[in-house]
Amino acid sequence: MEVALSILSVLGINGILLFFIKRFFDKKDGEAKEEKADRDALIKEVRTGLGTIRLLAYARLSEEIERLLNKGYATPSERRILEEMYLNYKAHGWNGDMDSRIEKVHTLPTKDLKH
């Protein structure tokens, strides 16, 4: 009887320990999943924001090129700003219509406007 009682006692304690250990790790797994979901949502927001910034940078570069072409000349400071915008455009790995358009701006006369 004492042996049977000892066995049941050990099994009972092991069962209780197993229950609490499993509960602890299940809770940790749930927290990890929640943190990953939050992190994934944040990454998605950041990527969307960066995509918007890239789009706005492209649109601004396009507008500036058209403005200078319509004006018919560019000042040195306008050329510097345009060159920085163009380098940013290239840094994103974009190729296409901007290359030929920027060449047209390079052929414009330079006017140094001093007021």
Buried (B, 14 or more C-beta within 10 A) or exposed (E): EEEEEEEEEEEEEEEEEEEEEEEEEEEEEEEEEEEEEEEEEEEEEEEEEEEEEBEEBBEEBBEBBEEBBEEEEBBEEBBEBBEEBBEBBEEEEBEEEBEEBBEEBEEBEEEEEEE
